[in-house]
């Protein structure tokens, strides 16, 4: 009996070790300071991996507009530059931040450069991908079709795992920390804005 209780206790400890929530993670900001995501409790979050030399880079302008519109209502954008897709986020985090402020006048939090896939991926992204996997590109969209063709040439089974596929993939987090949606890069900002407004309970 004692052995059974010990085994159950050990299993519970193991399960609790894996039962992380979004607010349990810590990340580094653009100055190298460790930040706990618990600081964002109660807010609607949009977490995005970005790049400064990508065809989707102009989305910075749309993201900033979204941020300015809803930040006072409890909305935050967390920006994680990543150089894993076409090496399109070159330079230091300082250079990236300077580029983004000079060209798009961003005001939302920008964090240190990270890996979102592979052996050096940060724990936050492992968690996000486990919560919301890849569901495919919209192939009726020109960029969706191009990315699908390009990635299939490299790996015919690229769509069988939950990895981030390209720059400007986004995750929507509710006020209580649930990962609700994953948007691929070509998702229209209007659709994302509608979901943000719904979570903020703002009338359309």
C-alpha positions as CSV (number, residue, x, y, z in Angstrom):
1,X,0.0,0.0,0.0
2,X,2.8,2.4,0.9
3,X,4.5,1.6,-2.4
4,X,1.3,2.4,-4.3
5,X,0.9,5.7,-2.5
6,X,4.6,6.5,-3.2
7,X,4.1,5.7,-6.9
8,X,1.0,7.9,-7.1
9,X,2.7,10.8,-5.4
10,X,5.6,10.5,-7.8
11,X,3.3,10.5,-10.8
12,X,1.5,13.6,-9.4
13,X,4.8,15.4,-9.1
14,X,5.8,14.4,-12.6
15,X,2.4,15.6,-14.0
16,X,2.7,18.9,-12.1
17,X,6.1,19.4,-13.5
18,X,4.6,19.3,-17.0
19,X,1.4,21.2,-16.2
20,X,2.8,24.7,-17.0
21,X,0.6,27.6,-17.9
22,X,1.5,30.7,-19.9
23,X,2.2,32.7,-16.8
24,X,4.9,30.2,-15.5
25,X,7.3,31.2,-18.3
26,X,10.1,33.7,-18.1
27,X,11.7,35.4,-21.2
28,X,14.4,38.0,-21.8
29,X,13.5,41.5,-23.0
30,X,15.5,43.5,-25.5
31,X,17.8,44.6,-22.8
32,X,18.5,41.1,-21.6
33,X,16.4,41.5,-18.4
34,X,14.3,38.5,-17.4
35,X,10.6,39.1,-17.5
36,X,7.9,36.8,-16.1
37,X,4.8,36.5,-18.2
38,X,2.8,36.6,-15.0
39,X,3.2,40.4,-15.4
40,X,0.6,40.1,-18.2
41,X,-2.1,38.3,-16.1
42,X,-5.5,39.6,-17.0
43,X,-4.6,40.9,-20.4
44,X,-5.3,39.7,-23.9
45,X,-2.0,38.8,-25.6
46,X,-0.9,38.4,-29.1
47,X,2.5,36.6,-29.2
48,X,4.3,36.9,-32.6
49,X,7.7,35.8,-34.0
50,X,9.0,38.6,-36.3
51,X,11.7,39.4,-38.8
52,X,12.9,42.7,-40.3
53,X,13.8,41.5,-43.8
54,X,10.7,39.5,-44.6
55,X,7.9,40.1,-47.1
56,X,5.6,40.2,-44.1
57,X,7.7,42.8,-42.3
58,X,5.1,45.6,-43.1
59,X,2.8,43.8,-40.7
60,X,4.7,45.7,-38.0
61,X,2.6,48.8,-39.1
62,X,-0.6,46.9,-38.7
63,X,0.4,45.4,-35.4
64,X,1.3,48.8,-34.0
65,X,-2.0,50.2,-35.2
66,X,-3.8,47.3,-33.4
67,X,-1.7,47.9,-30.3
68,X,-2.4,51.7,-30.2
69,X,-6.1,51.0,-30.7
70,X,-6.6,48.5,-27.9
71,X,-3.7,48.7,-25.5
72,X,-5.7,50.9,-23.0
73,X,-8.4,48.2,-23.1
74,X,-6.0,45.5,-21.8
75,X,-4.3,44.3,-24.9
76,X,-0.6,43.6,-25.3
77,X,1.6,42.4,-28.2
78,X,4.7,40.5,-27.3
79,X,7.3,40.6,-30.1
80,X,10.0,37.9,-30.4
81,X,12.4,38.4,-33.3
82,X,13.6,35.1,-34.8
83,X,16.2,34.5,-37.5
84,X,15.2,30.9,-38.3
85,X,13.2,31.6,-41.5
86,X,15.3,32.6,-44.4
87,X,17.8,34.4,-42.1
88,X,15.5,37.4,-42.3
89,X,16.1,38.8,-38.8
90,X,19.8,39.5,-39.0
91,X,21.7,41.8,-36.6
92,X,21.6,42.2,-32.9
93,X,18.5,42.8,-30.9
94,X,19.6,46.4,-30.5
95,X,19.8,46.8,-34.3
96,X,16.4,45.1,-34.7
97,X,14.8,47.4,-32.1
98,X,16.3,50.5,-33.7
99,X,15.0,49.4,-37.2
100,X,11.5,48.7,-35.8
101,X,11.2,52.0,-34.0
102,X,12.7,54.1,-36.8
103,X,10.6,52.5,-39.6
104,X,7.4,51.5,-37.8
105,X,7.4,53.5,-34.6
106,X,6.5,50.4,-32.5
107,X,5.7,50.8,-28.9
108,X,4.7,47.3,-27.9
109,X,7.2,45.1,-25.9
110,X,10.0,43.6,-27.9
111,X,12.0,40.7,-26.5
112,X,15.4,39.2,-27.2
113,X,16.0,37.2,-30.4
114,X,15.0,33.6,-29.9
115,X,14.6,30.2,-31.7
116,X,11.0,29.0,-32.0
117,X,11.9,25.5,-33.4
118,X,14.6,23.0,-32.8
119,X,16.9,22.1,-30.0
120,X,17.4,25.7,-28.9
121,X,13.7,26.7,-29.0
122,X,12.7,28.6,-25.8
123,X,10.2,26.7,-23.5
124,X,7.5,29.3,-24.1
125,X,7.3,28.3,-27.8
126,X,7.4,24.6,-27.0
127,X,4.3,25.2,-24.9
128,X,2.5,27.4,-27.5
129,X,3.0,24.9,-30.2
130,X,1.8,22.1,-28.0
131,X,-1.4,24.1,-27.3
132,X,-2.1,25.0,-30.9
133,X,-0.5,23.1,-33.7
134,X,-0.2,23.9,-37.4
135,X,-3.5,23.5,-39.3
136,X,-2.3,24.4,-42.7
137,X,-1.9,27.6,-44.9
138,X,-4.8,29.2,-46.7
139,X,-3.8,28.1,-50.2
140,X,-6.3,30.4,-51.8
141,X,-4.0,33.2,-50.6
142,X,-1.1,33.8,-53.0
143,X,1.5,33.8,-50.1
144,X,-0.1,30.8,-48.6
145,X,0.4,28.8,-51.8
146,X,4.0,30.0,-52.3
147,X,5.0,29.1,-48.8
148,X,3.3,25.7,-49.1
149,X,5.2,24.9,-52.3
150,X,8.5,26.2,-51.0
151,X,8.3,24.2,-47.7
152,X,7.1,21.0,-49.4
153,X,10.2,21.0,-51.6
154,X,12.3,21.0,-48.5
155,X,10.2,18.6,-46.6
156,X,7.1,16.9,-48.1
157,X,5.8,16.3,-44.5
158,X,6.4,19.8,-43.2
159,X,2.7,20.1,-42.3
160,X,2.7,17.0,-40.1
161,X,4.2,18.7,-37.1
162,X,3.4,21.7,-35.0
163,X,6.6,23.7,-35.7
164,X,6.4,27.4,-36.6
165,X,6.5,27.6,-40.4
166,X,7.5,31.2,-41.0
167,X,7.8,34.7,-39.7
168,X,4.8,36.5,-38.2
169,X,3.0,33.5,-36.9
170,X,0.8,34.6,-34.1
171,X,-0.8,33.2,-30.9
172,X,-3.9,34.7,-29.2
173,X,-4.0,34.4,-25.4
174,X,-7.1,35.1,-23.4
175,X,-7.2,37.1,-20.2
176,X,-7.1,33.9,-18.1
177,X,-4.0,32.6,-20.0
178,X,-5.6,30.1,-22.4
179,X,-4.0,29.8,-25.9
180,X,-7.0,30.2,-28.0
181,X,-5.9,30.6,-31.6
182,X,-2.9,30.3,-33.9
183,X,-2.7,32.5,-37.0
184,X,-0.4,31.8,-39.9
185,X,1.4,34.8,-41.4
186,X,-1.1,35.6,-44.1
187,X,-4.1,35.8,-41.8
188,X,-5.8,39.2,-42.3
189,X,-5.4,41.6,-39.5
190,X,-9.1,42.4,-39.7
191,X,-9.9,38.8,-38.6
192,X,-7.3,39.1,-35.8
193,X,-8.8,42.4,-34.7
194,X,-12.3,40.9,-34.5
195,X,-11.0,38.1,-32.2
196,X,-9.2,40.7,-30.0
197,X,-12.3,42.8,-29.7
198,X,-14.4,39.8,-28.8
199,X,-12.0,38.9,-26.0
200,X,-11.8,42.5,-24.8
201,X,-15.7,42.5,-25.0
202,X,-15.7,45.6,-27.1
203,X,-18.9,46.1,-29.1
204,X,-18.4,46.0,-32.9
